[in-house]
Amino acid sequence: MPAHEMSATGSGTEWITAVNWIATLGFGLVALCWACLYVAERRINAVPQTGQLARLLPLYQMCTAAGTAVMFGAVL
């Protein structure tokens, strides 16, 4: 069935790889920024405050960004 044969060249998939690389690097950079923000905030406010869970927000966002970067990296 010649109508169902696919060509051997991967035409049009280069942009998908480029977008995956950009997303992987972007989310990795965001994870690094959130980690630096958490460390900087922790240095400034070393005394525990009443809102302990609110202080963990940068860690949560860092883990989310790192997980997304890993997911995009796995697609590559």
MMTF fields as JSON, N, C-alpha, C and O atoms, coordinates in Angstrom:
{
  "mmtfVersion": "1.0.0",
  "mmtfProducer": "UNKNOWN",
  "numBonds": 303,
  "numAtoms": 304,
  "numGroups": 76,
  "numChains": 1,
  "numModels": 1,
  "chainsPerModel": [1],
  "groupsPerChain": [76],
  "chainIdList": ["A"],
  "bondAtomList": [4, 2, 8, 6, 12, 10, 16, 14, 20, 18, 24, 22, 28, 26, 32, 30, 36, 34, 40, 38, 44, 42, 48, 46, 52, 50, 56, 54, 60, 58, 64, 62, 68, 66, 72, 70, 76, 74, 80, 78, 84, 82, 88, 86, 92, 90, 96, 94, 100, 98, 104, 102, 108, 106, 112, 110, 116, 114, 120, 118, 124, 122, 128, 126, 132, 130, 136, 134, 140, 138, 144, 142, 148, 146, 152, 150, 156, 154, 160, 158, 164, 162, 168, 166, 172, 170, 176, 174, 180, 178, 184, 182, 188, 186, 192, 190, 196, 194, 200, 198, 204, 202, 208, 206, 212, 210, 216, 214, 220, 218, 224, 222, 228, 226, 232, 230, 236, 234, 240, 238, 244, 242, 248, 246, 252, 250, 256, 254, 260, 258, 264, 262, 268, 266, 272, 270, 276, 274, 280, 278, 284, 282, 288, 286, 292, 290, 296, 294, 300, 298],
  "bondOrderList": [1, 1, 1, 1, 1, 1, 1, 1, 1, 1, 1, 1, 1, 1, 1, 1, 1, 1, 1, 1, 1, 1, 1, 1, 1, 1, 1, 1, 1, 1, 1, 1, 1, 1, 1, 1, 1, 1, 1, 1, 1, 1, 1, 1, 1, 1, 1, 1, 1, 1, 1, 1, 1, 1, 1, 1, 1, 1, 1, 1, 1, 1, 1, 1, 1, 1, 1, 1, 1, 1, 1, 1, 1, 1, 1],
  "groupList": [{"groupName": "MET", "atomNameList": ["N", "CA", "C", "O"], "elementList": ["N", "C", "C", "O"], "formalChargeList": [0, 0, 0, 0], "bondAtomList": [1, 0, 2, 1, 3, 2], "bondOrderList": [1, 1, 2], "singleLetterCode": "M", "chemCompType": "L-PEPTIDE LINKING"}, {"groupName": "PRO", "atomNameList": ["N", "CA", "C", "O"], "elementList": ["N", "C", "C", "O"], "formalChargeList": [0, 0, 0, 0], "bondAtomList": [1, 0, 2, 1, 3, 2], "bondOrderList": [1, 1, 2], "singleLetterCode": "P", "chemCompType": "L-PEPTIDE LINKING"}, {"groupName": "ALA", "atomNameList": ["N", "CA", "C", "O"], "elementList": ["N", "C", "C", "O"], "formalChargeList": [0, 0, 0, 0], "bondAtomList": [1, 0, 2, 1, 3, 2], "bondOrderList": [1, 1, 2], "singleLetterCode": "A", "chemCompType": "L-PEPTIDE LINKING"}, {"groupName": "HIS", "atomNameList": ["N", "CA", "C", "O"], "elementList": ["N", "C", "C", "O"], "formalChargeList": [0, 0, 0, 0], "bondAtomList": [1, 0, 2, 1, 3, 2], "bondOrderList": [1, 1, 2], "singleLetterCode": "H", "chemCompType": "L-PEPTIDE LINKING"}, {"groupName": "GLU", "atomNameList": ["N", "CA", "C", "O"], "elementList": ["N", "C", "C", "O"], "formalChargeList": [0, 0, 0, 0], "bondAtomList": [1, 0, 2, 1, 3, 2], "bondOrderList": [1, 1, 2], "singleLetterCode": "E", "chemCompType": "L-PEPTIDE LINKING"}, {"groupName": "SER", "atomNameList": ["N", "CA", "C", "O"], "elementList": ["N", "C", "C", "O"], "formalChargeList": [0, 0, 0, 0], "bondAtomList": [1, 0, 2, 1, 3, 2], "bondOrderList": [1, 1, 2], "singleLetterCode": "S", "chemCompType": "L-PEPTIDE LINKING"}, {"groupName": "THR", "atomNameList": ["N", "CA", "C", "O"], "elementList": ["N", "C", "C", "O"], "formalChargeList": [0, 0, 0, 0], "bondAtomList": [1, 0, 2, 1, 3, 2], "bondOrderList": [1, 1, 2], "singleLetterCode": "T", "chemCompType": "L-PEPTIDE LINKING"}, {"groupName": "GLY", "atomNameList": ["N", "CA", "C", "O"], "elementList": ["N", "C", "C", "O"], "formalChargeList": [0, 0, 0, 0], "bondAtomList": [1, 0, 2, 1, 3, 2], "bondOrderList": [1, 1, 2], "singleLetterCode": "G", "chemCompType": "PEPTIDE LINKING"}, {"groupName": "TRP", "atomNameList": ["N", "CA", "C", "O"], "elementList": ["N", "C", "C", "O"], "formalChargeList": [0, 0, 0, 0], "bondAtomList": [1, 0, 2, 1, 3, 2], "bondOrderList": [1, 1, 2], "singleLetterCode": "W", "chemCompType": "L-PEPTIDE LINKING"}, {"groupName": "ILE", "atomNameList": ["N", "CA", "C", "O"], "elementList": ["N", "C", "C", "O"], "formalChargeList": [0, 0, 0, 0], "bondAtomList": [1, 0, 2, 1, 3, 2], "bondOrderList": [1, 1, 2], "singleLetterCode": "I", "chemCompType": "L-PEPTIDE LINKING"}, {"groupName": "VAL", "atomNameList": ["N", "CA", "C", "O"], "elementList": ["N", "C", "C", "O"], "formalChargeList": [0, 0, 0, 0], "bondAtomList": [1, 0, 2, 1, 3, 2], "bondOrderList": [1, 1, 2], "singleLetterCode": "V", "chemCompType": "L-PEPTIDE LINKING"}, {"groupName": "ASN", "atomNameList": ["N", "CA", "C", "O"], "elementList": ["N", "C", "C", "O"], "formalChargeList": [0, 0, 0, 0], "bondAtomList": [1, 0, 2, 1, 3, 2], "bondOrderList": [1, 1, 2], "singleLetterCode": "N", "chemCompType": "L-PEPTIDE LINKING"}, {"groupName": "LEU", "atomNameList": ["N", "CA", "C", "O"], "elementList": ["N", "C", "C", "O"], "formalChargeList": [0, 0, 0, 0], "bondAtomList": [1, 0, 2, 1, 3, 2], "bondOrderList": [1, 1, 2], "singleLetterCode": "L", "chemCompType": "L-PEPTIDE LINKING"}, {"groupName": "PHE", "atomNameList": ["N", "CA", "C", "O"], "elementList": ["N", "C", "C", "O"], "formalChargeList": [0, 0, 0, 0], "bondAtomList": [1, 0, 2, 1, 3, 2], "bondOrderList": [1, 1, 2], "singleLetterCode": "F", "chemCompType": "L-PEPTIDE LINKING"}, {"groupName": "CYS", "atomNameList": ["N", "CA", "C", "O"], "elementList": ["N", "C", "C", "O"], "formalChargeList": [0, 0, 0, 0], "bondAtomList": [1, 0, 2, 1, 3, 2], "bondOrderList": [1, 1, 2], "singleLetterCode": "C", "chemCompType": "L-PEPTIDE LINKING"}, {"groupName": "TYR", "atomNameList": ["N", "CA", "C", "O"], "elementList": ["N", "C", "C", "O"], "formalChargeList": [0, 0, 0, 0], "bondAtomList": [1, 0, 2, 1, 3, 2], "bondOrderList": [1, 1, 2], "singleLetterCode": "Y", "chemCompType": "L-PEPTIDE LINKING"}, {"groupName": "ARG", "atomNameList": ["N", "CA", "C", "O"], "elementList": ["N", "C", "C", "O"], "formalChargeList": [0, 0, 0, 0], "bondAtomList": [1, 0, 2, 1, 3, 2], "bondOrderList": [1, 1, 2], "singleLetterCode": "R", "chemCompType": "L-PEPTIDE LINKING"}, {"groupName": "GLN", "atomNameList": ["N", "CA", "C", "O"], "elementList": ["N", "C", "C", "O"], "formalChargeList": [0, 0, 0, 0], "bondAtomList": [1, 0, 2, 1, 3, 2], "bondOrderList": [1, 1, 2], "singleLetterCode": "Q", "chemCompType": "L-PEPTIDE LINKING"}],
  "groupTypeList": [0, 1, 2, 3, 4, 0, 5, 2, 6, 7, 5, 7, 6, 4, 8, 9, 6, 2, 10, 11, 8, 9, 2, 6, 12, 7, 13, 7, 12, 10, 2, 12, 14, 8, 2, 14, 12, 15, 10, 2, 4, 16, 16, 9, 11, 2, 10, 1, 17, 6, 7, 17, 12, 2, 16, 12, 12, 1, 12, 15, 17, 0, 14, 6, 2, 2, 7, 6, 2, 10, 0, 13, 7, 2, 10, 12],
  "groupIdList": [1, 2, 3, 4, 5, 6, 7, 8, 9, 10, 11, 12, 13, 14, 15, 16, 17, 18, 19, 20, 21, 22, 23, 24, 25, 26, 27, 28, 29, 30, 31, 32, 33, 34, 35, 36, 37, 38, 39, 40, 41, 42, 43, 44, 45, 46, 47, 48, 49, 50, 51, 52, 53, 54, 55, 56, 57, 58, 59, 60, 61, 62, 63, 64, 65, 66, 67, 68, 69, 70, 71, 72, 73, 74, 75, 76],
  "secStructList": [7, 4, 4, 4, 7, 7, 7, 1, 1, 7, 6, 6, 7, 2, 2, 2, 2, 2, 2, 2, 2, 2, 2, 2, 2, 2, 2, 2, 2, 2, 2, 2, 2, 2, 2, 2, 2, 2, 2, 2, 2, 2, 2, 2, 7, 7, 1, 7, 7, 1, 7, 2, 2, 2, 2, 6, 2, 2, 2, 2, 2, 2, 2, 2, 2, 2, 2, 2, 2, 2, 2, 2, 2, 2, 2, 7],
  "xCoordList": [0.834, 0.0, 0.884, 1.315, 1.154, 2.048, 1.487, 2.261, 0.202, -0.378, -0.033, -0.074, 0.304, 0.589, 2.07, 2.432, 2.927, 4.357, 4.815, 4.359, 5.719, 6.27, 7.661, 8.376, 8.028, 9.369, 10.38, 10.029, 11.614, 12.657, 13.16, 13.744, 12.951, 13.431, 12.456, 11.244, 12.986, 12.164, 11.859, 12.316, 11.125, 10.871, 9.912, 8.871, 10.283, 9.407, 9.523, 8.767, 10.422, 10.529, 11.668, 11.826, 12.455, 13.568, 13.076, 13.708, 11.967, 11.469, 10.968, 11.034, 10.476, 10.024, 11.22, 11.138, 12.311, 13.522, 14.037, 14.468, 13.992, 14.448, 13.579, 14.096, 12.277, 11.368, 11.594, 11.561, 11.823, 12.099, 13.383, 13.434, 14.427, 15.682, 15.475, 15.966, 14.754, 14.498, 13.71, 14.02, 12.693, 11.88, 12.701, 12.579, 13.528, 14.366, 15.32, 15.42, 16.015, 16.955, 16.236, 16.723, 15.094, 14.323, 13.842, 14.004, 13.249, 12.768, 13.919, 13.79, 15.041, 16.216, 16.72, 17.097, 16.729, 17.148, 16.189, 16.617, 14.907, 13.913, 14.087, 13.974, 14.363, 14.591, 15.81, 15.79, 16.858, 18.051, 17.747, 18.228, 16.955, 16.587, 15.782, 16.021, 14.822, 14.023, 14.893, 14.69, 15.867, 16.767, 17.604, 17.78, 18.112, 18.895, 18.03, 18.491, 16.789, 15.875, 15.612, 15.575, 15.431, 15.193, 16.404, 16.251, 17.61, 18.818, 19.008, 19.365, 18.775, 18.932, 17.916, 18.253, 16.683, 15.653, 15.959, 15.711, 16.487, 16.828, 17.973, 17.992, 18.926, 20.036, 19.559, 20.052, 18.612, 18.11, 17.251, 17.412, 16.343, 15.419, 15.778, 15.112, 16.806, 17.255, 16.344, 16.298, 15.616, 14.718, 13.409, 12.806, 12.956, 11.701, 10.522, 10.408, 9.67, 8.492, 7.274, 7.375, 6.135, 4.926, 4.436, 3.852, 4.65, 4.19, 5.24, 5.84, 5.47, 6.505, 6.217, 7.135, 4.961, 4.636, 4.837, 5.186, 4.619, 4.821, 6.294, 6.622, 7.181, 8.616, 9.059, 10.108, 8.275, 8.633, 8.155, 8.422, 7.461, 6.936, 8.023, 7.827, 9.158, 10.206, 10.734, 11.087, 10.792, 11.234, 10.229, 10.611, 8.95, 7.911, 8.006, 7.934, 8.168, 8.259, 9.544, 9.55, 10.63, 11.876, 11.725, 12.172, 11.098, 10.9, 9.964, 10.17, 8.958, 8.048, 8.777, 8.614, 9.578, 10.33, 11.374, 11.58, 12.03, 13.024, 12.366, 12.904, 11.222, 10.496, 10.045, 10.099, 9.602, 9.199, 10.402, 10.299, 11.539, 12.759, 13.189, 13.619, 13.077, 13.413, 12.465, 12.889, 11.179, 10.206, 10.505, 10.462, 10.805, 11.152, 12.47, 12.633, 13.409, 14.67, 14.493, 15.208, 13.556, 13.298, 12.681, 12.861, 11.965, 11.334, 12.391, 12.198, 13.516, 14.568, 15.096, 15.997],
  "yCoordList": [-1.168, 0.0, 1.238, 1.682, 1.785, 2.941, 4.199, 5.091, 4.298, 5.495, 5.592, 6.681, 4.473, 4.466, 4.475, 4.408, 4.555, 4.55, 5.934, 6.962, 5.922, 7.168, 7.375, 6.413, 8.604, 8.895, 8.712, 8.832, 8.426, 8.174, 9.459, 9.405, 10.592, 11.855, 12.352, 12.178, 12.965, 13.516, 14.973, 15.84, 15.262, 16.653, 17.297, 16.735, 18.476, 19.257, 18.945, 19.511, 18.082, 17.767, 18.515, 18.408, 19.259, 19.987, 21.057, 21.308, 21.682, 22.743, 22.174, 22.856, 20.954, 20.335, 20.103, 20.348, 19.637, 19.431, 20.762, 20.842, 21.791, 23.114, 23.646, 24.199, 23.484, 23.949, 23.154, 23.724, 21.845, 21.035, 21.477, 21.542, 21.785, 22.268, 23.606, 23.816, 24.501, 25.819, 25.664, 26.316, 24.807, 24.594, 23.936, 24.313, 22.968, 22.298, 23.285, 23.336, 24.062, 25.036, 26.147, 26.614, 26.565, 27.622, 27.195, 27.93, 26.006, 25.535, 25.215, 25.392, 24.746, 24.535, 25.84, 25.897, 26.891, 28.209, 28.751, 29.343, 28.549, 29.003, 28.255, 28.851, 26.949, 26.176, 26.709, 26.811, 27.044, 27.613, 28.965, 29.256, 29.782, 31.095, 30.942, 31.667, 29.999, 29.792, 29.288, 29.673, 28.423, 27.937, 29.082, 29.175, 29.942, 31.104, 32.057, 32.616, 32.248, 33.111, 32.541, 33.287, 31.237, 30.615, 30.79, 31.123, 30.566, 30.7, 32.153, 32.411, 33.098, 34.512, 34.928, 35.657, 34.469, 34.812, 34.165, 34.755, 32.978, 32.267, 32.973, 33.015, 33.525, 34.257, 35.543, 35.922, 36.207, 37.478, 37.23, 37.902, 36.266, 35.97, 34.618, 33.618, 34.582, 33.325, 32.868, 31.68, 33.812, 33.478, 32.93, 33.579, 31.753, 31.209, 32.138, 32.712, 32.266, 33.112, 32.233, 31.007, 32.86, 32.09, 31.348, 30.273, 31.876, 31.237, 30.313, 30.632, 29.182, 28.258, 27.734, 27.608, 27.428, 26.888, 27.929, 27.584, 29.185, 30.237, 30.371, 30.785, 30.029, 30.105, 28.99, 29.1, 27.92, 26.8, 26.987, 26.138, 28.07, 28.298, 28.309, 27.688, 28.98, 28.91, 27.496, 27.147, 26.679, 25.294, 24.499, 23.696, 24.723, 24.059, 24.448, 23.591, 25.731, 26.196, 25.711, 25.423, 25.618, 25.103, 23.637, 23.236, 22.845, 21.426, 21.251, 20.358, 22.08, 22.011, 22.35, 21.655, 23.406, 23.793, 22.739, 22.446, 22.17, 21.13, 19.882, 19.264, 19.51, 18.357, 18.573, 17.652, 19.782, 20.089, 20.064, 19.592, 20.562, 20.522, 19.084, 18.753, 18.232, 16.821, 16.169, 15.369, 16.516, 15.959, 16.372, 15.537, 17.638, 18.088, 17.472, 17.16, 17.293, 16.654, 15.194, 14.684, 14.523, 13.115, 12.956, 11.928, 13.964, 13.906, 13.994, 13.483, 14.65, 14.776, 13.415, 13.274],
  "zCoordList": [0.0, 0.0, 0.0, 1.065, -1.125, -1.205, -0.538, -0.189, -0.355, 0.255, 1.743, 2.315, 2.369, 3.798, 4.127, 5.302, 3.14, 3.387, 3.844, 3.344, 4.797, 5.321, 4.733, 4.452, 4.555, 4.065, 5.192, 6.366, 4.849, 5.835, 6.485, 7.568, 5.863, 6.436, 7.486, 7.355, 8.519, 9.595, 9.323, 10.068, 8.311, 7.949, 8.94, 9.28, 9.39, 10.248, 11.729, 12.519, 12.141, 13.559, 14.241, 15.457, 13.498, 14.105, 15.065, 16.091, 14.746, 15.606, 16.937, 17.96, 16.936, 18.183, 19.107, 20.31, 18.547, 19.336, 19.879, 21.029, 19.062, 19.504, 20.642, 21.613, 20.527, 21.577, 22.861, 23.952, 22.744, 23.931, 24.621, 25.849, 23.842, 24.434, 25.131, 26.241, 24.486, 25.081, 26.372, 27.369, 26.364, 27.566, 28.67, 29.835, 28.322, 29.319, 29.978, 31.203, 29.169, 29.715, 30.475, 31.505, 29.973, 30.642, 32.019, 32.993, 32.104, 33.396, 34.339, 35.55, 33.803, 34.643, 35.228, 36.398, 34.415, 34.884, 35.94, 36.93, 35.728, 36.708, 38.028, 39.099, 37.954, 39.179, 39.929, 41.156, 39.201, 39.827, 40.471, 41.566, 39.795, 40.35, 41.636, 42.601, 41.664, 42.869, 44.015, 45.166, 43.699, 44.746, 45.321, 46.536, 44.459, 44.919, 45.729, 46.724, 45.319, 46.059, 47.451, 48.43, 47.542, 48.844, 49.759, 50.935, 49.224, 50.037, 50.468, 51.617, 49.569, 49.917, 50.978, 51.911, 50.837, 51.82, 53.17, 54.221, 53.129, 54.368, 55.105, 56.335, 54.343, 54.977, 55.632, 56.694, 55.009, 55.545, 56.78, 57.798, 56.687, 57.786, 58.403, 58.133, 59.214, 59.813, 60.948, 61.268, 61.561, 62.666, 62.088, 61.234, 62.532, 62.013, 62.3, 63.383, 61.323, 61.473, 61.723, 61.727, 61.928, 62.199, 60.962, 61.095, 59.786, 58.56, 57.974, 56.948, 58.605, 58.151, 56.749, 55.939, 56.451, 55.131, 54.034, 52.905, 54.36, 53.373, 53.011, 51.899, 53.934, 53.657, 52.718, 52.083, 52.621, 51.762, 50.33, 49.479, 50.049, 48.705, 47.632, 46.588, 47.833, 46.8, 46.57, 45.443, 47.619, 47.44, 46.618, 45.767, 46.871, 46.101, 44.629, 43.748, 44.37, 42.987, 42.325, 41.128, 43.087, 42.537, 42.133, 41.059, 42.99, 42.672, 41.477, 40.654, 41.379, 40.236, 38.946, 37.943, 38.958, 37.754, 37.403, 36.225, 38.4, 38.124, 37.554, 36.635, 38.083, 37.552, 36.124, 35.309, 35.811, 34.441, 33.517, 32.385, 33.975, 33.155, 32.897, 31.792, 33.905, 33.716, 32.712, 31.879, 32.798, 31.871, 30.43, 29.526, 30.211, 28.867, 28.414, 27.234, 29.336, 28.992, 28.616, 27.753, 29.249, 28.94, 27.547, 26.894, 27.109, 25.785, 24.69, 23.587, 25.006, 23.999, 23.693, 22.866]
}
